Amino acid sequence: MNIYVGQLPYSVGENELRELFTEFGEIAGINIVKDRFSGQSKGFAFIEMPNNSEADKAIKALNKSFLAGREIKVNQAEQRKQKPRKRRPRY
């Protein structure tokens, strides 16, 4: 299951997230979304957990909990919607 973690402090790194989520089970991957130009965190991340029951436990336990002084938002990530391709007129 892919989990969205929002309202993260900019200082939180992969190690802190791994430590927080491994308490609930195996982690397949962590993706902290960063600004393309500055490299600074945008304040949200995605955690991939292969076991859905462990992921559900993590979501219930960590949603609205505090990390580094901020209340974080944790829920199941929504699937990305495919944007229709814009067709350019031929001249």
LOZANU-562033 format. One record per atom (N, C-alpha, C, O): residue in three letters; atom name; x, z, y; residue number from 1. Coordinates in Angstrom, 1 decimal, always signed. Each point is the difference from the previous one (the first is absolute). Layout:
LOZANU-562033
SITE residu atome      x      z      y num
SITE    ala    CA      X      Z      Y NUM
...
This chain:
LOZANU-562033
SITE residu atome      x      z      y num
SITE    met     N   +0.9   +0.0   -1.2   1
SITE    met    CA   -0.9   +0.0   +1.2   1
SITE    met     C   +0.9   +0.0   +1.2   1
SITE    met     O   +1.0   +0.7   +0.1   1
SITE    asn     N   -1.4   -1.5   +0.9   2
SITE    asn    CA   +0.7   +0.0   +1.3   2
SITE    asn     C   -0.6   +1.0   +0.9   2
SITE    asn     O   -1.3   -0.1   +0.3   2
SITE    ile     N   +2.1   +1.0   +0.3   3
SITE    ile    CA   -0.5   +1.0   +0.9   3
SITE    ile     C   +0.5   -0.2   +1.4   3
SITE    ile     O   +1.2   -0.2   +0.2   3
SITE    tyr     N   -2.1   +0.3   +0.8   4
SITE    tyr    CA   +0.3   -0.1   +1.4   4
SITE    tyr     C   +0.3   +1.4   +0.5   4
SITE    tyr     O   -0.8   +1.0   -0.2   4
SITE    val     N   +1.9   -0.8   +0.9   5
SITE    val    CA   +0.3   +1.3   +0.7   5
SITE    val     C   +0.2   -0.3   +1.5   5
SITE    val     O   +0.9   -0.7   +0.4   5
SITE    gly     N   -1.8   +1.2   +0.4   6
SITE    gly    CA   +0.0   -0.3   +1.4   6
SITE    gly     C   +0.2   +1.3   +0.9   6
SITE    gly     O   +0.0   +1.1   -0.5   6
SITE    gln     N   +0.3   -1.4   +1.7   7
SITE    gln    CA   +0.2   +1.1   +1.0   7
SITE    gln     C   +1.3   +0.7   -0.3   7
SITE    gln     O   +0.1   +1.2   +0.2   7
SITE    leu     N   +0.9   -1.9   -0.8   8
SITE    leu    CA   +1.3   +0.6   -0.3   8
SITE    leu     C   +0.8   +0.2   +1.2   8
SITE    leu     O   +0.0   -0.8   +0.9   8
SITE    pro     N   +0.7   +1.9   -0.8   9
SITE    pro    CA   +1.0   +0.2   +1.1   9
SITE    pro     C   +1.1   -1.1   -0.2   9
SITE    pro     O   +0.3   -0.4   -1.1   9
SITE    tyr     N   +0.2   -0.2   +2.2  10
SITE    tyr    CA   +1.0   -1.0   -0.1  10
SITE    tyr     C   +1.3   +0.4   -0.7  10
SITE    tyr     O   +0.7   -0.9   -0.5  10
SITE    ser     N   -0.5   +2.2   +0.4  11
SITE    ser    CA   +1.3   +0.4   -0.6  11
SITE    ser     C   -0.1   +0.1   -1.5  11
SITE    ser     O   +1.1   +0.2   -0.6  11
SITE    val     N   -2.3   -0.3   +0.0  12
SITE    val    CA   -0.1   +0.2   -1.4  12
SITE    val     C   +0.6   -1.2   -0.7  12
SITE    val     O   -0.3   -1.2   +0.3  12
SITE    gly     N   +1.1   +1.4   -1.3  13
SITE    gly    CA   +0.6   -1.1   -0.8  13
SITE    gly     C   -0.5   +0.0   -1.4  13
SITE    gly     O   -0.9   +0.8   -0.4  13
SITE    glu     N   +1.5   -1.7   -0.4  14
SITE    glu    CA   -0.4   -0.2   -1.4  14
SITE    glu     C   +0.2   +1.2   -0.8  14
SITE    glu     O   -0.8   +0.3   -0.9  14
SITE    asn     N   +1.9   +0.5   +1.1  15
SITE    asn    CA   +0.3   +1.2   -0.8  15
SITE    asn     C   -1.1   +1.0   +0.2  15
SITE    asn     O   -0.4   +0.6   -1.0  15
SITE    glu     N   -0.1   -0.4   +2.2  16
SITE    glu    CA   -1.0   +1.0   +0.2  16
SITE    glu     C   -1.3   -0.4   -0.7  16
SITE    glu     O   -0.7   +0.8   -0.6  16
SITE    leu     N   +0.3   -2.1   +0.7  17
SITE    leu    CA   -1.2   -0.5   -0.7  17
SITE    leu     C   +0.1   +0.1   -1.5  17
SITE    leu     O   -0.9   +0.4   -0.7  17
SITE    arg     N   +2.1   -0.7   +0.2  18
SITE    arg    CA   +0.2   +0.1   -1.5  18
SITE    arg     C   -0.1   +1.4   -0.4  18
SITE    arg     O   -0.7   +0.3   -1.1  18
SITE    glu     N   +1.3   +0.6   +1.8  19
SITE    glu    CA   -0.1   +1.4   -0.3  19
SITE    glu     C   -1.4   +0.5   +0.0  19
SITE    glu     O   -0.5   +0.8   -0.9  19
SITE    leu     N   -0.3   -1.2   +1.9  20
SITE    leu    CA   -1.4   +0.4   +0.1  20
SITE    leu     C   -0.9   -0.5   -1.1  20
SITE    leu     O   -0.8   +0.7   -0.5  20
SITE    phe     N   +1.0   -2.0   +0.1  21
SITE    phe    CA   -0.9   -0.6   -1.0  21
SITE    phe     C   +0.4   +0.2   -1.4  21
SITE    phe     O   -0.8   -0.1   -0.9  21
SITE    thr     N   +2.1   +0.3   +0.6  22
SITE    thr    CA   +0.4   +0.2   -1.4  22
SITE    thr     C   -0.5   +1.3   -0.6  22
SITE    thr     O   -0.1   +0.1   -1.2  22
SITE    glu     N   -0.4   +0.8   +2.0  23
SITE    glu    CA   -0.7   +1.2   -0.5  23
SITE    glu     C   -1.2   -0.4   -0.8  23
SITE    glu     O   -0.5   +0.7   -0.9  23
SITE    phe     N   -0.1   -1.9   +1.2  24
SITE    phe    CA   -1.3   -0.4   -0.7  24
SITE    phe     C   +0.2   -1.0   -1.1  24
SITE    phe     O   -0.9   -0.3   -0.7  24
SITE    gly     N   +2.1   -0.3   +0.6  25
SITE    gly    CA   +0.3   -1.0   -1.0  25
SITE    gly     C   +1.0   -1.0   +0.3  25
SITE    gly     O   +0.8   +0.2   +1.0  25
SITE    glu     N   -0.7   -1.2   -1.8  26
SITE    glu    CA   +1.0   -1.1   +0.2  26
SITE    glu     C   -0.3   -0.9   +1.2  26
SITE    glu     O   -1.1   -0.3   +0.2  26
SITE    ile     N   +2.2   +0.0   +0.4  27
SITE    ile    CA   -0.1   -0.9   +1.2  27
SITE    ile     C   +0.7   -1.3   -0.4  27
SITE    ile     O   +1.2   +0.0   -0.4  27
SITE    ala     N   -1.9   -1.1   +0.6  28
SITE    ala    CA   +0.6   -1.3   -0.3  28
SITE    ala     C   +0.7   -0.6   +1.2  28
SITE    ala     O   +0.9   -0.8   -0.2  28
SITE    gly     N   -1.4   +1.1   +1.4  29
SITE    gly    CA   +0.7   -0.5   +1.2  29
SITE    gly     C   -0.5   +0.6   +1.2  29
SITE    gly     O   -1.2   +0.5   +0.1  29
SITE    ile     N   +2.0   -0.5   +1.0  30
SITE    ile    CA   -0.4   +0.5   +1.3  30
SITE    ile     C   +0.4   -1.1   +1.0  30
SITE    ile     O   +1.1   -0.5   +0.0  30
SITE    asn     N   -2.0   +0.2   +0.9  31
SITE    asn    CA   +0.2   -1.0   +1.1  31
SITE    asn     C   -0.4   +0.6   +1.3  31
SITE    asn     O   -1.2   +0.1   +0.3  31
SITE    ile     N   +2.2   +0.3   +0.5  32
SITE    ile    CA   -0.3   +0.5   +1.3  32
SITE    ile     C   +0.0   -1.2   +0.9  32
SITE    ile     O   +1.0   -0.7   +0.1  32
SITE    val     N   -2.1   +0.5   +0.6  33
SITE    val    CA   -0.1   -1.2   +0.9  33
SITE    val     C   +0.8   +0.3   +1.3  33
SITE    val     O   -0.2   +1.0   +0.7  33
SITE    lys     N   +1.1   -2.0   -0.4  34
SITE    lys    CA   +0.9   +0.2   +1.2  34
SITE    lys     C   -0.2   -1.2   +0.9  34
SITE    lys     O   -0.4   -1.1   -0.4  34
SITE    asp     N   +0.7   +1.4   +1.7  35
SITE    asp    CA   +0.0   -1.0   +1.0  35
SITE    asp     C   +1.1   -1.1   -0.3  35
SITE    asp     O   +1.1   +0.4   -0.3  35
SITE    arg     N   -1.5   -1.6   +0.4  36
SITE    arg    CA   +0.9   -1.1   -0.4  36
SITE    arg     C   +1.3   +0.0   +0.9  36
SITE    arg     O   +1.0   -0.4   -0.5  36
SITE    phe     N   -1.2   +0.7   +1.8  37
SITE    phe    CA   +1.1   -0.1   +0.9  37
SITE    phe     C   +0.8   +1.3   +0.2  37
SITE    phe     O   +1.3   -0.1   -0.1  37
SITE    ser     N   -1.9   +1.2   +0.2  38
SITE    ser    CA   +0.7   +1.3   +0.2  38
SITE    ser     C   +0.4   +0.7   -1.3  38
SITE    ser     O   +0.9   +0.8   +0.0  38
SITE    gly     N   -1.6   -1.1   -1.1  39
SITE    gly    CA   +0.2   +0.7   -1.2  39
SITE    gly     C   -0.6   +1.3   -0.1  39
SITE    gly     O   +0.2   +0.7   -1.0  39
SITE    gln     N   -0.9   -0.2   +2.0  40
SITE    gln    CA   -0.6   +1.3   +0.0  40
SITE    gln     C   -1.3   +0.0   -0.8  40
SITE    gln     O   -0.7   -1.1   +0.0  40
SITE    ser     N   +0.4   +2.2   -0.6  41
SITE    ser    CA   -1.3   +0.1   -0.8  41
SITE    ser     C   -1.2   -0.2   +0.9  41
SITE    ser     O   +0.0   +0.4   +1.2  41
SITE    lys     N   -1.0   -1.1   -1.7  42
SITE    lys    CA   -1.3   -0.2   +0.7  42
SITE    lys     C   -0.9   +1.2   -0.2  42
SITE    lys     O   -1.1   +0.0   +0.6  42
SITE    gly     N   +1.5   +1.0   -1.4  43
SITE    gly    CA   -0.9   +1.1   -0.2  43
SITE    gly     C   -0.9   +0.0   -1.2  43
SITE    gly     O   -0.9   +0.8   -0.2  43
SITE    phe     N   +1.1   -1.8   -0.7  44
SITE    phe    CA   -0.8   -0.1   -1.2  44
SITE    phe     C   +0.9   -0.6   -1.2  44
SITE    phe     O   +1.0   -0.6   +0.3  44
SITE    ala     N   -1.5   +0.9   -1.5  45
SITE    ala    CA   +0.8   -0.4   -1.2  45
SITE    ala     C   -1.0   -0.3   -1.1  45
SITE    ala     O   -1.2   +0.4   +0.0  45
SITE    phe     N   +1.7   -1.0   -1.1  46
SITE    phe    CA   -0.7   -0.3   -1.2  46
SITE    phe     C   +0.7   +0.6   -1.1  46
SITE    phe     O   +1.2   -0.3   -0.2  46
SITE    ile     N   -1.9   +1.0   -0.7  47
SITE    ile    CA   +0.7   +0.6   -1.2  47
SITE    ile     C   -0.7   -0.6   -1.2  47
SITE    ile     O   -1.3   -0.1   -0.1  47
SITE    glu     N   +2.0   -0.4   -0.8  48
SITE    glu    CA   -0.5   -0.6   -1.3  48
SITE    glu     C   +0.2   +1.0   -1.1  48
SITE    glu     O   +1.1   +0.4   -0.4  48
SITE    met     N   -2.3   +0.0   -0.2  49
SITE    met    CA   +0.0   +0.9   -1.1  49
SITE    met     C   -0.7   -0.7   -1.2  49
SITE    met     O   -1.1   -0.4   +0.1  49
SITE    pro     N   +1.8   +0.2   -1.3  50
SITE    pro    CA   -0.6   -0.8   -1.1  50
SITE    pro     C   -1.1   +0.7   -0.7  50
SITE    pro     O   -0.9   -0.6   -0.5  50
SITE    asn     N   +0.8   +2.0   +0.6  51
SITE    asn    CA   -1.0   +0.7   -0.7  51
SITE    asn     C   -1.1   +0.3   +1.0  51
SITE    asn     O   +0.2   +0.8   +1.0  51
SITE    asn     N   -1.4   -1.3   -1.2  52
SITE    asn    CA   -1.1   +0.2   +1.0  52
SITE    asn     C   -0.5   +1.4   +0.1  52
SITE    asn     O   -0.4   +0.4   +1.1  52
SITE    ser     N   +0.4   +0.4   -2.2  53
SITE    ser    CA   -0.5   +1.3   +0.1  53
SITE    ser     C   +1.0   +0.9   +0.8  53
SITE    ser     O   -0.4   +0.9   +0.7  53
SITE    glu     N   +1.7   -1.2   -0.9  54
SITE    glu    CA   +1.0   +0.8   +0.8  54
SITE    glu     C   -0.1   -0.4   +1.5  54
SITE    glu     O   +0.1   +0.8   +0.9  54
SITE    ala     N   -0.4   -2.1   -0.7  55
SITE    ala    CA   -0.1   -0.5   +1.4  55
SITE    ala     C   -1.2   +0.7   +0.7  55
SITE    ala     O   +0.0   +0.4   +1.1  55
SITE    asp     N   -1.1   -0.3   -1.9  56
SITE    asp    CA   -1.2   +0.7   +0.6  56
SITE    asp     C   +0.2   +1.4   +0.3  56
SITE    asp     O   -0.4   +0.5   +1.0  56
SITE    lys     N   +1.2   +0.2   -1.8  57
SITE    lys    CA   +0.3   +1.4   +0.2  57
SITE    lys     C   +0.9   +0.1   +1.3  57
SITE    lys     O   -0.3   +0.9   +0.8  57
SITE    ala     N   +1.2   -1.8   -0.7  58
SITE    ala    CA   +0.9   +0.0   +1.2  58
SITE    ala     C   -0.9   -0.2   +1.3  58
SITE    ala     O   +0.3   +0.6   +1.0  58
SITE    ile     N   -1.2   -1.6   -1.1  59
SITE    ile    CA   -0.8   -0.3   +1.2  59
SITE    ile     C   -0.8   +1.2   +0.4  59
SITE    ile     O   -0.1   +0.4   +1.2  59
SITE    lys     N   -0.6   +0.2   -2.2  60
SITE    lys    CA   -0.9   +1.2   +0.3  60
SITE    lys     C   +0.8   +1.2   +0.5  60
SITE    lys     O   -0.4   +0.7   +0.9  60
SITE    ala     N   +1.6   -0.5   -1.4  61
SITE    ala    CA   +0.8   +1.1   +0.4  61
SITE    ala     C   +0.7   -0.2   +1.4  61
SITE    ala     O   +0.2   +1.0   +0.7  61
SITE    leu     N   +0.2   -2.2   -0.4  62
SITE    leu    CA   +0.8   -0.2   +1.2  62
SITE    leu     C   -0.7   -0.5   +1.2  62
SITE    leu     O   +0.5   +0.0   +1.1  62
SITE    asn     N   -1.7   -0.6   -1.3  63
SITE    asn    CA   -0.8   -0.4   +1.2  63
SITE    asn     C   -0.3   +1.1   +0.9  63
SITE    asn     O   -0.4   +1.1   -0.4  63
SITE    lys     N   +0.7   -1.3   +1.7  64
SITE    lys    CA   -0.2   +1.0   +1.0  64
SITE    lys     C   +1.0   +1.2   -0.1  64
SITE    lys     O   -0.3   +1.1   +0.5  64
SITE    ser     N   +1.4   -1.3   -1.3  65
SITE    ser    CA   +1.0   +1.1   +0.0  65
SITE    ser     C   +1.0   -0.3   +1.1  65
SITE    ser     O   -0.1   -1.0   +0.7  65
SITE    phe     N   +1.0   +2.0   -0.5  66
SITE    phe    CA   +1.0   -0.1   +1.1  66
SITE    phe     C   +1.4   -0.4   -0.6  66
SITE    phe     O   +0.4   +0.6   -1.0  66
SITE    leu     N   +0.2   -1.5   +1.7  67
SITE    leu    CA   +1.4   -0.4   -0.4  67
SITE    leu     C   +0.8   -0.1   +1.3  67
SITE    leu     O   -0.4   -0.8   +0.9  67
SITE    ala     N   +1.4   +1.6   -0.8  68
SITE    ala    CA   +0.8   +0.0   +1.2  68
SITE    ala     C   -0.8   +0.3   +1.3  68
SITE    ala     O   +0.3   -0.6   +1.0  68
SITE    gly     N   -1.3   +1.4   -1.1  69
SITE    gly    CA   -0.8   +0.4   +1.2  69
SITE    gly     C   -1.1   -0.9   +0.3  69
SITE    gly     O   -0.7   +0.2   +1.0  69
SITE    arg     N   +0.4   -1.2   -1.8  70
SITE    arg    CA   -1.1   -1.0   +0.3  70
SITE    arg     C   -0.9   +0.0   -1.2  70
SITE    arg     O   +0.4   +0.0   -1.1  70
SITE    glu     N   -1.7   -0.1   +1.4  71
SITE    glu    CA   -1.0   -0.2   -1.0  71
SITE    glu     C   +0.0   -1.4   -0.5  71
SITE    glu     O   -0.2   -1.0   +0.8  71
SITE    ile     N   +0.5   +0.8   -2.1  72
SITE    ile    CA   +0.0   -1.4   -0.5  72
SITE    ile     C   -1.3   -0.4   -0.7  72
SITE    ile     O   -0.8   +0.8   -0.4  72
SITE    lys     N   +0.7   -2.1   +0.4  73
SITE    lys    CA   -1.2   -0.6   -0.6  73
SITE    lys     C   +0.4   -0.7   -1.3  73
SITE    lys     O   +0.9   -0.9   +0.0  73
SITE    val     N   -1.5   +1.2   -1.1  74
SITE    val    CA   +0.4   -0.5   -1.3  74
SITE    val     C   -1.3   -0.5   -0.7  74
SITE    val     O   -0.9   +0.7   -0.2  74
SITE    asn     N   +0.9   -2.0   -0.2  75
SITE    asn    CA   -1.1   -0.6   -0.7  75
SITE    asn     C   +0.4   -1.2   -0.8  75
SITE    asn     O   +1.1   -0.5   +0.2  75
SITE    gln     N   -2.0   +0.0   -1.0  76
SITE    gln    CA   +0.3   -1.2   -0.8  76
SITE    gln     C   +0.1   -1.2   +1.0  76
SITE    gln     O   -0.8   -0.2   +0.8  76
SITE    ala     N   +1.9   -0.6   -1.0  77
SITE    ala    CA   +0.2   -1.2   +0.9  77
SITE    ala     C   -1.0   -1.0   -0.3  77
SITE    ala     O   -0.3   -0.3   -1.2  77
SITE    glu     N   -0.2   -0.4   +2.2  78
SITE    glu    CA   -0.9   -1.1   -0.2  78
SITE    glu     C   +0.8   -1.3   -0.3  78
SITE    glu     O   +1.1   -0.1   +0.5  78
SITE    gln     N   -1.7   -0.8   -1.3  79
SITE    gln    CA   +0.7   -1.2   -0.3  79
SITE    gln     C   +0.1   -0.9   +1.3  79
SITE    gln     O   -1.0   +0.0   +0.8  79
SITE    arg     N   +2.1   -0.6   -0.6  80
SITE    arg    CA   +0.1   -0.9   +1.1  80
SITE    arg     C   -0.9   -1.2   -0.1  80
SITE    arg     O   +0.0   -0.7   -1.0  80
SITE    lys     N   -0.6   +0.4   +2.1  81
SITE    lys    CA   -0.9   -1.2   +0.0  81
SITE    lys     C   +0.8   -1.2   +0.3  81
SITE    lys     O   +0.9   +0.0   +0.9  81
SITE    gln     N   -1.2   -1.1   -1.6  82
SITE    gln    CA   +0.7   -1.2   +0.2  82
SITE    gln     C   -0.6   -0.7   +1.2  82
SITE    gln     O   -1.2   -0.2   +0.1  82
SITE    lys     N   +2.0   -0.2   +0.9  83
SITE    lys    CA   -0.4   -0.6   +1.2  83
SITE    lys     C   -0.1   -1.5   -0.3  83
SITE    lys     O   +0.9   -0.6   -0.7  83
SITE    pro     N   -2.0   +0.0   +1.1  84
SITE    pro    CA   -0.1   -1.5   -0.3  84
SITE    pro     C   +1.0   -0.7   +0.9  84
SITE    pro     O   +0.3   +0.3   +1.1  84
SITE    arg     N   +0.3   -1.3   -1.7  85
SITE    arg    CA   +1.0   -0.8   +0.7  85
SITE    arg     C   -0.7   -0.9   +1.0  85
SITE    arg     O   -1.0   -0.6   -0.3  85
SITE    lys     N   +1.6   +0.6   +1.5  86
SITE    lys    CA   -0.6   -0.9   +1.0  86
SITE    lys     C   +0.6   -1.4   -0.2  86
SITE    lys     O   +1.2   -0.2   -0.1  86
SITE    arg     N   -2.1   -0.7   +0.1  87
SITE    arg    CA   +0.4   -1.4   -0.1  87
SITE    arg     C   +0.2   -0.6   +1.4  87
SITE    arg     O   -0.8   +0.1   +0.9  87
SITE    arg     N   +1.9   -0.8   -0.8  88
SITE    arg    CA   +0.4   -0.6   +1.3  88
SITE    arg     C   -0.6   -1.5   -0.1  88
SITE    arg     O   +0.2   -0.7   -1.0  88
SITE    pro     N   -0.8   +0.3   +2.1  89
SITE    pro    CA   -0.5   -1.4   +0.0  89
SITE    pro     C   +1.2   -1.0   +0.0  89
SITE    pro     O   +1.0   +0.3   +0.6  89
SITE    arg     N   -1.2   -1.3   -1.3  90
SITE    arg    CA   +1.0   -1.1   +0.0  90
SITE    arg     C   -0.3   -1.0   +1.1  90
SITE    arg     O   -1.2   -0.3   +0.2  90
SITE    tyr     N   +2.2   -0.1   +0.5  91
SITE    tyr    CA   -0.1   -0.9   +1.1  91
SITE    tyr     C   +0.5   -1.4   -0.4  91
SITE    tyr     O   +0.0   -0.9   +0.8  91
